[in-house]
Amino acid sequence: MLDEQTIQLLREQYELNRKAQEKRYAALNSKDKSFFDALSCVHAGNYYLCYEDLIKIDEMYGHDKFRAYGRFFKLGFLKGQRAEKKRQANKRKASTTTPPPQGPGKNKLV
């Protein structure tokens, strides 16, 4: 458990980073702002990279940020491909397991 002083330092660092990010964003041109706005609207659902994956990749590439970033992208892309394959398989399964339509009048409530 973190002590109160450490928590306060982390909060202050977070605020400084947030304010610096806001300044960088304000300095962007409209095209770049649109790009980052689109990124922030992406909802990855269950396919976010988990902390353990990030640490493994970071350690594997000796804390080389640029090589690690490439692997982070590829891992996210791989997870997206798997999700799409699963979605397509579920779609095919649903279309093959639907019951055949019944004749006229058979679905009416009496």
MDTraj code that builds the backbone (N, CA, C; nanometers):
import mdtraj as md
import numpy as np

residues = "MET LEU ASP GLU GLN THR ILE GLN LEU LEU ARG GLU GLN TYR GLU LEU ASN ARG LYS ALA GLN GLU LYS ARG TYR ALA ALA LEU ASN SER LYS ASP LYS SER PHE PHE ASP ALA LEU SER CYS VAL HIS ALA GLY ASN TYR TYR LEU CYS TYR GLU ASP LEU ILE LYS ILE ASP GLU MET TYR GLY HIS ASP LYS PHE ARG ALA TYR GLY ARG PHE PHE LYS LEU GLY PHE LEU LYS GLY GLN ARG ALA GLU LYS LYS ARG GLN ALA ASN LYS ARG LYS ALA SER THR THR THR PRO PRO PRO GLN GLY PRO GLY LYS ASN LYS LEU VAL".split()
xyz = np.array([
    [0.0847, -0.1181, 0.0000],
    [0.0000, 0.0000, 0.0000],
    [0.0890, 0.1240, 0.0000],
    [0.0493, 0.2224, -0.0767],
    [0.1256, 0.3459, -0.0854],
    [0.0913, 0.4391, 0.0296],
    [0.1936, 0.5084, 0.0775],
    [0.1668, 0.6038, 0.1846],
    [0.1081, 0.7324, 0.1256],
    [0.0562, 0.8155, 0.2100],
    [-0.0142, 0.9364, 0.1667],
    [0.0774, 1.0327, 0.0919],
    [0.2021, 1.0433, 0.1324],
    [0.2965, 1.1331, 0.0659],
    [0.3232, 1.0867, -0.0784],
    [0.3406, 0.9565, -0.0979],
    [0.3643, 0.9023, -0.2319],
    [0.2423, 0.9248, -0.3204],
    [0.1253, 0.9032, -0.2655],
    [0.0017, 0.9246, -0.3406],
    [-0.0088, 1.0704, -0.3845],
    [0.0244, 1.1614, -0.2932],
    [0.0182, 1.3044, -0.3263],
    [0.1182, 1.3393, -0.4359],
    [0.2387, 1.2841, -0.4302],
    [0.3390, 1.3087, -0.5338],
    [0.2917, 1.2554, -0.6695],
    [0.2302, 1.1380, -0.6698],
    [0.1785, 1.0813, -0.7938],
    [0.0668, 1.1676, -0.8521],
    [-0.0182, 1.2196, -0.7657],
    [-0.1257, 1.3080, -0.8128],
    [-0.0700, 1.4351, -0.8743],
    [0.0311, 1.4920, -0.8097],
    [0.0932, 1.6139, -0.8610],
    [0.1607, 1.5876, -0.9958],
    [0.2299, 1.4757, -1.0079],
    [0.2959, 1.4402, -1.1339],
    [0.1917, 1.4190, -1.2442],
    [0.0820, 1.3535, -1.2089],
    [-0.0260, 1.3326, -1.3050],
    [-0.0802, 1.4664, -1.3550],
    [-0.1026, 1.5596, -1.2648],
    [-0.1553, 1.6912, -1.3023],
    [-0.0579, 1.7655, -1.3926],
    [0.0715, 1.7595, -1.3594],
    [0.1714, 1.8249, -1.4442],
    [0.1717, 1.7644, -1.5844],
    [0.1666, 1.6329, -1.5922],
    [0.1653, 1.5654, -1.7218],
    [0.0388, 1.6002, -1.8003],
    [-0.0749, 1.6039, -1.7322],
    [-0.2014, 1.6365, -1.7979],
    [-0.1984, 1.7780, -1.8549],
    [-0.1478, 1.8731, -1.7762],
    [-0.1399, 2.0119, -1.8231],
    [-0.0437, 2.0249, -1.9409],
    [0.0685, 1.9528, -1.9365],
    [0.1636, 1.9561, -2.0480],
    [0.0998, 1.8971, -2.1734],
    [0.0234, 1.7912, -2.1574],
    [-0.0443, 1.7300, -2.2719],
    [-0.1471, 1.8267, -2.3302],
    [-0.2191, 1.8968, -2.2454],
    [-0.3171, 1.9946, -2.2934],
    [-0.2490, 2.1051, -2.3739],
    [-0.1304, 2.1498, -2.3294],
    [-0.0562, 2.2528, -2.4025],
    [-0.0107, 2.2000, -2.5377],
    [0.0380, 2.0752, -2.5418],
    [0.0807, 2.0165, -2.6690],
    [-0.0379, 2.0034, -2.7635],
    [-0.1516, 1.9638, -2.7107],
    [-0.2719, 1.9492, -2.7933],
    [-0.3148, 2.0847, -2.8491],
    [-0.3116, 2.1870, -2.7660],
    [-0.3541, 2.3209, -2.8099],
    [-0.2637, 2.3736, -2.9216],
    [-0.1376, 2.3299, -2.9251],
    [-0.0439, 2.3763, -3.0268],
    [-0.0580, 2.3016, -3.1598],
    [-0.1373, 2.1957, -3.1645],
    [-0.1526, 2.1172, -3.2864],
    [-0.2363, 2.1906, -3.3906],
    [-0.2129, 2.1574, -3.5181],
    [-0.2999, 2.2119, -3.6226],
    [-0.4303, 2.1313, -3.6230],
    [-0.5284, 2.1778, -3.6977],
    [-0.6609, 2.1148, -3.6919],
    [-0.6595, 1.9715, -3.7430],
    [-0.5767, 1.9411, -3.8430],
    [-0.5694, 1.8041, -3.8954],
    [-0.5171, 1.7083, -3.7882],
    [-0.4115, 1.7497, -3.7179],
    [-0.3563, 1.6650, -3.6124],
    [-0.4522, 1.6518, -3.4945],
    [-0.5243, 1.7595, -3.4637],
    [-0.6243, 1.7519, -3.3568],
    [-0.7322, 1.6505, -3.3927],
    [-0.7752, 1.6523, -3.5178],
    [-0.8767, 1.5561, -3.5634],
    [-0.8253, 1.4134, -3.5497],
    [-0.6987, 1.3938, -3.5831],
    [-0.6373, 1.2618, -3.5715],
    [-0.6410, 1.2126, -3.4264],
    [-0.5969, 1.2971, -3.3334],
    [-0.5942, 1.2560, -3.1927],
    [-0.7353, 1.2451, -3.1340],
    [-0.8271, 1.3264, -3.1818],
    [-0.9661, 1.3133, -3.1375],
    [-1.0228, 1.1783, -3.1811],
    [-0.9918, 1.1376, -3.3043],
    [-1.0384, 1.0075, -3.3537],
    [-0.9787, 0.8946, -3.2708],
    [-0.8500, 0.9065, -3.2353],
    [-0.7869, 0.8033, -3.1519],
    [-0.8544, 0.7924, -3.0156],
    [-0.8892, 0.9061, -2.9593],
    [-0.9487, 0.9021, -2.8255],
    [-1.0908, 0.8469, -2.8270],
    [-1.1526, 0.8412, -2.9455],
    [-1.2883, 0.7873, -2.9568],
    [-1.2909, 0.6363, -2.9788],
    [-1.1751, 0.5764, -2.9986],
    [-1.1696, 0.4320, -3.0221],
    [-1.1933, 0.3594, -2.8903],
    [-1.2862, 0.2649, -2.8935],
    [-1.3138, 0.1837, -2.7756],
    [-1.2684, 0.0414, -2.8059],
    [-1.1633, -0.0015, -2.7383],
    [-1.1046, -0.1326, -2.7666],
    [-1.1764, -0.2463, -2.6959],
    [-1.2705, -0.2135, -2.6103],
    [-1.3453, -0.3198, -2.5421],
    [-1.2553, -0.4108, -2.4613],
    [-1.2669, -0.5391, -2.4852],
    [-1.1862, -0.6369, -2.4113],
    [-1.0474, -0.6555, -2.4707],
    [-1.0111, -0.5761, -2.5690],
    [-0.8859, -0.5976, -2.6396],
    [-0.7787, -0.4960, -2.6054],
    [-0.7946, -0.4275, -2.4947],
    [-0.6880, -0.3408, -2.4479],
    [-0.5671, -0.4262, -2.4140],
    [-0.4499, -0.3673, -2.4288],
    [-0.3291, -0.4380, -2.3874],
    [-0.3236, -0.4368, -2.2353],
    [-0.2977, -0.5507, -2.1776],
    [-0.2906, -0.5556, -2.0313],
    [-0.1499, -0.5172, -1.9861],
    [-0.1399, -0.4764, -1.8638],
    [-0.0147, -0.4280, -1.8063],
    [0.0964, -0.5320, -1.8192],
    [0.0641, -0.6579, -1.7937],
    [0.1646, -0.7635, -1.7994],
    [0.2232, -0.7768, -1.9396],
    [0.1375, -0.7642, -2.0423],
    [0.1865, -0.7698, -2.1803],
    [0.2799, -0.6533, -2.2101],
    [0.2418, -0.5352, -2.1635],
    [0.3262, -0.4174, -2.1859],
    [0.4638, -0.4347, -2.1222],
    [0.4667, -0.4843, -1.9995],
    [0.5935, -0.5026, -1.9289],
    [0.6787, -0.6083, -1.9986],
    [0.6177, -0.7216, -2.0389],
    [0.6925, -0.8270, -2.1081],
    [0.7572, -0.7740, -2.2351],
    [0.6806, -0.6995, -2.3138],
    [0.7338, -0.6459, -2.4392],
    [0.8435, -0.5445, -2.4109],
    [0.8213, -0.4571, -2.3148],
    [0.9206, -0.3561, -2.2795],
    [1.0520, -0.4212, -2.2366],
    [1.0444, -0.5233, -2.1540],
    [1.1652, -0.5913, -2.1074],
    [1.2323, -0.6699, -2.2196],
    [1.1528, -0.7305, -2.3065],
    [1.2074, -0.8097, -2.4171],
    [1.2938, -0.7244, -2.5090],
    [1.2524, -0.6013, -2.5327],
    [1.3262, -0.5146, -2.6238],
    [1.4167, -0.4166, -2.5506],
    [1.4552, -0.4514, -2.4296],
    [1.5539, -0.3729, -2.3556],
    [1.5159, -0.2284, -2.3360],
    [1.3889, -0.2038, -2.3173],
    [1.3356, -0.0695, -2.2922],
    [1.3575, 0.0240, -2.4111],
    [1.3770, -0.0327, -2.5320],
    [1.3866, 0.0450, -2.6555],
    [1.2441, 0.0828, -2.6956],
    [1.2075, 0.2067, -2.6709],
    [1.0690, 0.2504, -2.6896],
    [1.0178, 0.2276, -2.8315],
    [1.0973, 0.2590, -2.9312],
    [1.0471, 0.2521, -3.0678],
    [1.0233, 0.1084, -3.1124],
    [1.1106, 0.0168, -3.0757],
    [1.0868, -0.1234, -3.1088],
    [0.9658, -0.1756, -3.0311],
    [0.9552, -0.1356, -2.9059],
    [0.8416, -0.1790, -2.8237],
    [0.7104, -0.1240, -2.8798],
    [0.7090, 0.0014, -2.9239],
    [0.5865, 0.0599, -2.9790],
    [0.5373, -0.0202, -3.0992],
    [0.6319, -0.0607, -3.1832],
    [0.5952, -0.1422, -3.2990],
    [0.5306, -0.2727, -3.2567],
    [0.5840, -0.3342, -3.1522],
    [0.5284, -0.4603, -3.1038],
    [0.3941, -0.4386, -3.0367],
    [0.3776, -0.3262, -2.9675],
    [0.2476, -0.2950, -2.9069],
    [0.1418, -0.2852, -3.0166],
    [0.1772, -0.2160, -3.1250],
    [0.0837, -0.2027, -3.2373],
    [0.0497, -0.3400, -3.2932],
    [0.1524, -0.4222, -3.3169],
    [0.1285, -0.5545, -3.3750],
    [0.0440, -0.6415, -3.2836],
    [0.0667, -0.6318, -3.1524],
    [-0.0140, -0.7095, -3.0588],
    [-0.1598, -0.6642, -3.0636],
    [-0.1828, -0.5344, -3.0658],
    [-0.3188, -0.4836, -3.0763],
    [-0.3839, -0.5251, -3.2075],
    [-0.3064, -0.5217, -3.3152],
    [-0.3580, -0.5629, -3.4457],
    [-0.3943, -0.7109, -3.4437],
    [-0.3073, -0.7922, -3.3835],
    [-0.3333, -0.9357, -3.3722],
    [-0.4610, -0.9620, -3.2930],
    [-0.4773, -0.8911, -3.1821],
    [-0.5986, -0.9083, -3.1023],
    [-0.7218, -0.8676, -3.1819],
    [-0.7091, -0.7629, -3.2611],
    [-0.8205, -0.7209, -3.3455],
    [-0.8540, -0.8243, -3.4515],
    [-0.7515, -0.8850, -3.5117],
    [-0.7751, -0.9903, -3.6105],
    [-0.8462, -1.1092, -3.5466],
    [-0.8010, -1.1477, -3.4301],
    [-0.8649, -1.2602, -3.3599],
    [-1.0103, -1.2288, -3.3281],
    [-1.0352, -1.1056, -3.2845],
    [-1.1729, -1.0655, -3.2528],
    [-1.2609, -1.0709, -3.3778],
    [-1.2072, -1.0253, -3.4903],
    [-1.2849, -1.0275, -3.6145],
    [-1.3113, -1.1706, -3.6594],
    [-1.2131, -1.2587, -3.6482],
    [-1.2336, -1.3996, -3.6841],
    [-1.3433, -1.4612, -3.5971],
    [-1.3390, -1.4296, -3.4689],
    [-1.4399, -1.4826, -3.3771],
    [-1.5780, -1.4276, -3.4118],
    [-1.5836, -1.2992, -3.4450],
    [-1.7115, -1.2385, -3.4821],
    [-1.7679, -1.3040, -3.6076],
    [-1.6809, -1.3262, -3.7055],
    [-1.7252, -1.3897, -3.8295],
    [-1.7722, -1.5334, -3.8043],
    [-1.6974, -1.6075, -3.7183],
    [-1.7360, -1.7452, -3.6865],
    [-1.8712, -1.7476, -3.6155],
    [-1.8922, -1.6552, -3.5225],
    [-2.0209, -1.6473, -3.4525],
    [-2.1339, -1.6113, -3.5480],
    [-2.1037, -1.5254, -3.6447],
    [-2.2040, -1.4863, -3.7432],
    [-2.2426, -1.6066, -3.8297],
    [-2.1420, -1.6839, -3.8738],
    [-2.1710, -1.8033, -3.9532],
    [-2.2494, -1.9055, -3.8722],
    [-2.2093, -1.9229, -3.7469],
    [-2.2771, -2.0188, -3.6594],
    [-2.4225, -1.9792, -3.6386],
    [-2.4453, -1.8510, -3.6168],
    [-2.5822, -1.8023, -3.5949],
    [-2.6672, -1.8208, -3.7202],
    [-2.6078, -1.8018, -3.8359],
    [-2.6871, -1.8144, -3.9588],
    [-2.7160, -1.9601, -3.9927],
    [-2.6332, -2.0538, -3.9461],
    [-2.6578, -2.1952, -3.9758],
    [-2.7452, -2.2627, -3.8716],
    [-2.7586, -2.2028, -3.7551],
    [-2.8365, -2.2662, -3.6487],
    [-2.9750, -2.2055, -3.6321],
    [-3.0097, -2.1089, -3.7142],
    [-3.1437, -2.0510, -3.7017],
    [-3.2458, -2.1513, -3.7550],
    [-3.3565, -2.1664, -3.6878],
    [-3.4569, -2.2627, -3.7332],
    [-3.5186, -2.2177, -3.8648],
    [-3.5576, -2.3127, -3.9471],
    [-3.6196, -2.2746, -4.0748],
    [-3.7538, -2.2072, -4.0487],
    [-3.7906, -2.1158, -4.1359],
    [-3.9202, -2.0483, -4.1169],
    [-4.0350, -2.1479, -4.1284],
    [-4.1352, -2.1261, -4.0474],
    [-4.2512, -2.2155, -4.0497],
    [-4.3541, -2.1615, -4.1472],
    [-4.4479, -2.2488, -4.1816],
    [-4.5520, -2.2113, -4.2766],
    [-4.6396, -2.0994, -4.2245],
    [-4.7255, -2.0461, -4.3078],
    [-4.8123, -1.9346, -4.2681],
    [-4.9085, -1.9747, -4.1563],
    [-4.9211, -1.8867, -4.0608],
    [-5.0153, -1.9078, -3.9529],
    [-4.9640, -1.9914, -3.8389],
    [-4.8458, -2.0501, -3.8485],
    [-4.7979, -2.1373, -3.7419],
    [-4.7386, -2.0588, -3.6253],
    [-4.7026, -1.9308, -3.6453],
    [-4.6457, -1.8507, -3.5384],
    [-4.7489, -1.7648, -3.4676],
    [-4.8747, -1.7786, -3.5028],
    [-4.9787, -1.6975, -3.4424],
    [-5.0130, -1.7495, -3.3035],
    [-5.0384, -1.6551, -3.2143],
    [-5.0831, -1.6930, -3.0792],
    [-5.2323, -1.7216, -3.0834],
    [-5.2722, -1.8220, -3.0105],
    [-5.4144, -1.8595, -3.0089],
    [-5.4805, -1.7984, -2.8888],
])
top = md.Topology()
chain = top.add_chain()
for i, resn in enumerate(residues, 1):
    res = top.add_residue(resn, chain, resSeq=i)
    for name in ("N", "CA", "C"):
        top.add_atom(name, md.element.get_by_symbol(name[0]), res)
traj = md.Trajectory(xyz[None], top)
